[in-house]
Structure formats: C-alpha cells, structure tokens
Amino acid sequence: MSSVCIDAPKLESLDLETGALLNFSLDARSLISANIHLRDNRFQVNRASFAKHATALLAEISNVKNLSLSASHLEVIK
C-alpha cells in the first residue's frame, strides 16, 4: 500500500483527483477549500478498502470550510 504525506500547514486550497488506494496523511490546518474527486479504479475490486481509504482522506480534511466532493460511486451508509 502506498502512502502520501502532505505537510503544508499554510495550505489554503487543495485539488485532488485519485483512483488509487492510498494512505493519506495531511497536515493542512489553514485549509479553506478542497476539491476532491474519487475515481473508481477498475482494477480495485475491494470496495470496503476503497471506502475505508476515502473516509480516512475526508477525516484528514474535516476542518475545510468549502468542500467539493465527487466520486464515480458514492454510497451513504446509515
């Protein structure tokens, strides 16, 4: 599993498009806006793992003020 670490405490805007299962570590305390597009990689068959990594990424940017989120597949679990 690959990892991406972004240590940018003064980062104010983030545009991210990913279809890979990556572990994200993000220090962006000043983040104001984020544009996230999660692509469904046709080689990824484990949806549970994809959902886990997508959820972890969203948790890393939970302080963002403006969020644009798009995904090939998006489910809401109650």
Rosetta constraint file for C-alpha pairs under 8 A:
AtomPair CA 1 CA 21 HARMONIC 7.22 0.50
AtomPair CA 1 CA 22 HARMONIC 6.47 0.50
AtomPair CA 1 CA 23 HARMONIC 7.39 0.50
AtomPair CA 2 CA 21 HARMONIC 7.48 0.50
AtomPair CA 2 CA 22 HARMONIC 5.26 0.50
AtomPair CA 2 CA 23 HARMONIC 6.40 0.50
AtomPair CA 3 CA 22 HARMONIC 5.30 0.50
AtomPair CA 3 CA 23 HARMONIC 4.54 0.50
AtomPair CA 3 CA 24 HARMONIC 5.97 0.50
AtomPair CA 3 CA 25 HARMONIC 7.73 0.50
AtomPair CA 4 CA 22 HARMONIC 6.74 0.50
AtomPair CA 4 CA 23 HARMONIC 6.13 0.50
AtomPair CA 4 CA 24 HARMONIC 4.97 0.50
AtomPair CA 4 CA 25 HARMONIC 6.23 0.50
AtomPair CA 5 CA 24 HARMONIC 5.97 0.50
AtomPair CA 5 CA 25 HARMONIC 4.64 0.50
AtomPair CA 5 CA 26 HARMONIC 5.94 0.50
AtomPair CA 6 CA 24 HARMONIC 7.89 0.50
AtomPair CA 6 CA 25 HARMONIC 6.17 0.50
AtomPair CA 6 CA 26 HARMONIC 4.81 0.50
AtomPair CA 6 CA 27 HARMONIC 6.16 0.50
AtomPair CA 6 CA 28 HARMONIC 7.80 0.50
AtomPair CA 7 CA 26 HARMONIC 6.09 0.50
AtomPair CA 7 CA 27 HARMONIC 4.90 0.50
AtomPair CA 7 CA 28 HARMONIC 6.86 0.50
AtomPair CA 8 CA 26 HARMONIC 7.66 0.50
AtomPair CA 8 CA 27 HARMONIC 5.70 0.50
AtomPair CA 8 CA 28 HARMONIC 5.26 0.50
AtomPair CA 8 CA 29 HARMONIC 7.97 0.50
AtomPair CA 9 CA 27 HARMONIC 5.55 0.50
AtomPair CA 9 CA 28 HARMONIC 4.31 0.50
AtomPair CA 9 CA 29 HARMONIC 5.07 0.50
AtomPair CA 9 CA 30 HARMONIC 6.05 0.50
AtomPair CA 10 CA 28 HARMONIC 6.37 0.50
AtomPair CA 10 CA 29 HARMONIC 6.77 0.50
AtomPair CA 10 CA 30 HARMONIC 5.26 0.50
AtomPair CA 10 CA 31 HARMONIC 7.39 0.50
AtomPair CA 11 CA 28 HARMONIC 5.58 0.50
AtomPair CA 11 CA 29 HARMONIC 7.50 0.50
AtomPair CA 11 CA 30 HARMONIC 5.80 0.50
AtomPair CA 11 CA 31 HARMONIC 5.63 0.50
AtomPair CA 12 CA 28 HARMONIC 7.52 0.50
AtomPair CA 12 CA 30 HARMONIC 5.43 0.50
AtomPair CA 12 CA 31 HARMONIC 4.10 0.50
AtomPair CA 12 CA 32 HARMONIC 5.04 0.50
AtomPair CA 12 CA 33 HARMONIC 6.51 0.50
AtomPair CA 13 CA 31 HARMONIC 5.88 0.50
AtomPair CA 13 CA 32 HARMONIC 6.00 0.50
AtomPair CA 13 CA 33 HARMONIC 4.90 0.50
AtomPair CA 13 CA 34 HARMONIC 5.72 0.50
AtomPair CA 14 CA 31 HARMONIC 7.57 0.50
AtomPair CA 14 CA 33 HARMONIC 6.45 0.50
AtomPair CA 14 CA 34 HARMONIC 4.65 0.50
AtomPair CA 14 CA 35 HARMONIC 6.19 0.50
AtomPair CA 14 CA 36 HARMONIC 7.93 0.50
AtomPair CA 15 CA 34 HARMONIC 5.86 0.50
AtomPair CA 15 CA 35 HARMONIC 4.72 0.50
AtomPair CA 15 CA 36 HARMONIC 6.09 0.50
AtomPair CA 16 CA 34 HARMONIC 7.82 0.50
AtomPair CA 16 CA 35 HARMONIC 6.20 0.50
AtomPair CA 16 CA 36 HARMONIC 4.95 0.50
AtomPair CA 16 CA 37 HARMONIC 6.28 0.50
AtomPair CA 17 CA 36 HARMONIC 5.94 0.50
AtomPair CA 17 CA 37 HARMONIC 4.67 0.50
AtomPair CA 17 CA 38 HARMONIC 5.99 0.50
AtomPair CA 17 CA 39 HARMONIC 7.19 0.50
AtomPair CA 18 CA 37 HARMONIC 6.52 0.50
AtomPair CA 18 CA 38 HARMONIC 5.34 0.50
AtomPair CA 18 CA 39 HARMONIC 5.87 0.50
AtomPair CA 19 CA 38 HARMONIC 5.77 0.50
AtomPair CA 19 CA 39 HARMONIC 4.39 0.50
AtomPair CA 19 CA 40 HARMONIC 5.59 0.50
AtomPair CA 19 CA 41 HARMONIC 5.12 0.50
AtomPair CA 20 CA 41 HARMONIC 6.75 0.50
AtomPair CA 21 CA 49 HARMONIC 7.69 0.50
AtomPair CA 21 CA 50 HARMONIC 6.14 0.50
AtomPair CA 21 CA 53 HARMONIC 6.47 0.50
AtomPair CA 22 CA 53 HARMONIC 6.72 0.50
AtomPair CA 23 CA 53 HARMONIC 6.50 0.50
AtomPair CA 23 CA 56 HARMONIC 7.93 0.50
AtomPair CA 23 CA 57 HARMONIC 7.83 0.50
AtomPair CA 24 CA 53 HARMONIC 7.93 0.50
AtomPair CA 24 CA 56 HARMONIC 7.43 0.50
AtomPair CA 24 CA 57 HARMONIC 5.94 0.50
AtomPair CA 24 CA 60 HARMONIC 7.79 0.50
AtomPair CA 25 CA 57 HARMONIC 7.85 0.50
AtomPair CA 25 CA 60 HARMONIC 7.03 0.50
AtomPair CA 26 CA 60 HARMONIC 5.96 0.50
AtomPair CA 26 CA 61 HARMONIC 7.60 0.50
AtomPair CA 27 CA 60 HARMONIC 7.78 0.50
AtomPair CA 28 CA 61 HARMONIC 7.65 0.50
AtomPair CA 29 CA 63 HARMONIC 7.44 0.50
AtomPair CA 31 CA 61 HARMONIC 7.71 0.50
AtomPair CA 31 CA 63 HARMONIC 7.20 0.50
AtomPair CA 31 CA 64 HARMONIC 5.41 0.50
AtomPair CA 31 CA 65 HARMONIC 7.47 0.50
AtomPair CA 32 CA 64 HARMONIC 5.15 0.50
AtomPair CA 32 CA 65 HARMONIC 5.04 0.50
AtomPair CA 32 CA 66 HARMONIC 6.16 0.50
AtomPair CA 33 CA 64 HARMONIC 5.89 0.50
AtomPair CA 33 CA 65 HARMONIC 5.97 0.50
AtomPair CA 33 CA 66 HARMONIC 4.55 0.50
AtomPair CA 33 CA 67 HARMONIC 5.81 0.50
AtomPair CA 34 CA 64 HARMONIC 6.86 0.50
AtomPair CA 34 CA 66 HARMONIC 6.36 0.50
AtomPair CA 34 CA 67 HARMONIC 4.99 0.50
AtomPair CA 34 CA 68 HARMONIC 6.24 0.50
AtomPair CA 35 CA 67 HARMONIC 6.01 0.50
AtomPair CA 35 CA 68 HARMONIC 4.67 0.50
AtomPair CA 35 CA 69 HARMONIC 6.13 0.50
AtomPair CA 36 CA 67 HARMONIC 7.68 0.50
AtomPair CA 36 CA 68 HARMONIC 6.13 0.50
AtomPair CA 36 CA 69 HARMONIC 4.96 0.50
AtomPair CA 36 CA 70 HARMONIC 6.38 0.50
AtomPair CA 37 CA 69 HARMONIC 5.91 0.50
AtomPair CA 37 CA 70 HARMONIC 4.73 0.50
AtomPair CA 37 CA 71 HARMONIC 5.51 0.50
AtomPair CA 38 CA 54 HARMONIC 7.65 0.50
AtomPair CA 38 CA 69 HARMONIC 7.95 0.50
AtomPair CA 38 CA 70 HARMONIC 6.29 0.50
AtomPair CA 38 CA 71 HARMONIC 4.56 0.50
AtomPair CA 38 CA 72 HARMONIC 6.68 0.50
AtomPair CA 39 CA 71 HARMONIC 5.69 0.50
AtomPair CA 39 CA 72 HARMONIC 5.38 0.50
AtomPair CA 39 CA 73 HARMONIC 7.96 0.50
AtomPair CA 40 CA 44 HARMONIC 7.46 0.50
AtomPair CA 40 CA 71 HARMONIC 7.37 0.50
AtomPair CA 40 CA 72 HARMONIC 5.56 0.50
AtomPair CA 40 CA 73 HARMONIC 6.83 0.50
AtomPair CA 44 CA 50 HARMONIC 7.78 0.50
AtomPair CA 46 CA 50 HARMONIC 6.46 0.50
AtomPair CA 47 CA 51 HARMONIC 6.01 0.50
AtomPair CA 48 CA 52 HARMONIC 6.14 0.50
AtomPair CA 49 CA 53 HARMONIC 6.30 0.50
AtomPair CA 50 CA 54 HARMONIC 6.11 0.50
AtomPair CA 51 CA 55 HARMONIC 5.99 0.50
AtomPair CA 52 CA 56 HARMONIC 6.22 0.50
AtomPair CA 53 CA 57 HARMONIC 6.19 0.50
AtomPair CA 54 CA 58 HARMONIC 6.32 0.50
AtomPair CA 55 CA 59 HARMONIC 6.20 0.50
AtomPair CA 56 CA 60 HARMONIC 6.39 0.50
AtomPair CA 57 CA 61 HARMONIC 6.81 0.50
AtomPair CA 58 CA 62 HARMONIC 6.15 0.50
